[in-house]
Amino acid sequence: MTSLRIVTIFLVAFAGCRAGENPEPARPELRSAQQQTPAASATAVPELTASTIDAAIASGSYTFLEFGGKSCKPCKQMQPILRDLRARYPKLTVGNIYMENSRDLLEKWKIQLIPTQVLLGPDKKEIMRHVGLWEMKDILAAFKKHHVAL
């Protein structure tokens, strides 16, 4: 039954990503997010696994998790935004969890579509969750709304 649930999650997640791959006109806010400063592009976003995700959460700082896929276009579009987050907020722990390598984590975190972003507080509790491409200006507005002090 568990393997059926994992396969279902994988198919739903993959279908969700595919739905976002339709060609759309270039949007200026996406282009600006992709044109990063050298410092931001040099800040690689690490891939987290079941063992490393616990260490990241236990760090006592805010943790921003990106659940995605390596071949998912919206997930790829999130990467420069995540690098920029790491560059702007060195105390923020940012990490990728790829469905191809960590299907067990999709079920554990109740991920239904990708990309999904989850922000955890220093107390390890989920503060907010977002599904889909999340632009920097909207992430920063959500930080402000939820009183995230970085």
C-alpha positions in Angstrom: 0.0 0.0 0.0 2.9 2.3 0.8 4.5 1.8 -2.6 1.2 2.5 -4.3 0.9 5.8 -2.3 4.5 6.7 -3.2 3.8 6.0 -6.9 0.6 8.1 -6.7 2.5 11.0 -5.1 5.2 10.7 -7.8 2.7 10.8 -10.6 0.8 13.7 -9.1 4.0 15.6 -8.5 5.3 14.8 -12.0 2.0 15.8 -13.6 2.0 19.0 -11.6 5.4 19.9 -12.8 4.5 19.1 -16.4 1.5 21.4 -16.2 3.9 24.2 -15.4 6.1 23.5 -18.5 3.8 25.0 -21.0 5.6 27.8 -22.9 4.6 31.2 -21.6 5.7 34.6 -22.5 8.9 35.8 -20.8 8.0 37.7 -17.6 10.3 40.5 -16.6 10.2 39.5 -12.9 11.4 36.0 -13.8 14.2 37.3 -15.9 15.3 39.6 -13.1 15.3 36.7 -10.7 17.4 34.6 -13.1 20.0 37.4 -13.7 21.8 37.1 -10.4 24.8 38.9 -9.0 28.1 36.9 -9.0 27.8 36.5 -5.3 24.4 35.0 -5.5 25.2 32.6 -8.4 28.3 31.4 -6.5 26.1 30.4 -3.5 25.1 26.8 -4.5 21.9 25.4 -2.9 22.7 22.0 -1.4 20.6 18.9 -1.9 19.2 17.5 1.3 18.5 13.9 2.0 16.6 12.2 4.8 19.7 12.2 7.0 20.9 15.8 6.2 17.4 17.4 6.4 17.2 16.6 10.1 20.6 18.2 10.7 19.5 21.3 8.8 16.2 21.6 10.8 18.1 21.1 14.1 20.4 24.0 13.3 18.2 26.3 15.3 17.7 28.8 12.4 15.0 29.3 9.9 15.0 26.5 7.3 13.6 27.0 3.7 13.0 23.7 1.9 12.4 23.4 -1.8 10.8 20.1 -2.9 11.2 19.7 -6.6 12.5 17.7 -9.5 15.6 17.9 -11.6 13.7 17.9 -14.9 10.9 20.2 -13.7 11.0 23.6 -15.4 9.4 25.6 -12.6 11.8 23.9 -10.2 14.7 24.9 -12.3 13.4 28.5 -12.3 13.4 28.4 -8.5 17.2 27.8 -8.3 18.4 31.4 -8.9 15.8 32.6 -6.4 17.0 30.1 -3.8 20.7 31.1 -4.5 19.7 34.7 -4.0 17.9 33.8 -0.7 21.1 32.2 0.5 23.2 35.2 -0.5 20.8 37.7 1.1 20.3 35.8 4.3 23.3 33.8 5.4 21.6 32.7 8.6 18.7 31.1 6.6 19.3 27.4 5.9 18.1 26.7 2.3 18.1 23.2 0.7 16.7 21.2 -2.2 14.9 17.9 -1.9 14.7 16.2 -5.3 11.8 13.7 -5.8 14.0 11.5 -7.9 16.3 10.9 -4.9 14.0 11.2 -1.9 10.5 9.9 -2.6 10.1 8.9 1.0 10.4 12.5 2.0 7.6 13.5 -0.4 5.2 11.3 1.7 6.7 12.4 5.0 6.2 16.1 4.2 2.9 15.5 2.4 4.1 17.0 -0.9 1.5 16.6 -3.7 2.8 18.9 -6.4 6.2 20.3 -7.2 7.8 22.7 -6.7 6.7 23.1 -3.1 8.5 25.4 -0.7 8.3 25.0 3.1 9.6 27.4 5.7 10.3 26.1 9.2 11.0 28.3 12.2 13.8 28.0 14.7 11.4 26.0 16.8 11.2 23.4 13.9 7.5 24.2 13.3 6.2 24.9 9.8 5.5 28.6 9.3 4.3 28.6 5.7 4.1 26.4 2.6 3.8 27.4 -1.1 3.1 25.3 -4.2 4.5 26.5 -7.6 7.0 29.0 -8.7 7.5 31.6 -6.0 9.0 34.9 -7.0 11.4 36.6 -4.7 9.2 39.6 -4.1 6.4 37.3 -2.9 8.7 35.3 -0.7 9.9 38.5 1.0 6.3 39.7 1.4 5.5 36.3 3.1 8.5 36.6 5.4 7.2 40.1 6.4 3.7 38.8 6.9 4.8 36.0 9.1 7.3 38.2 11.0 10.3 36.1 9.9 13.4 37.8 11.4 16.5 37.0 9.5 
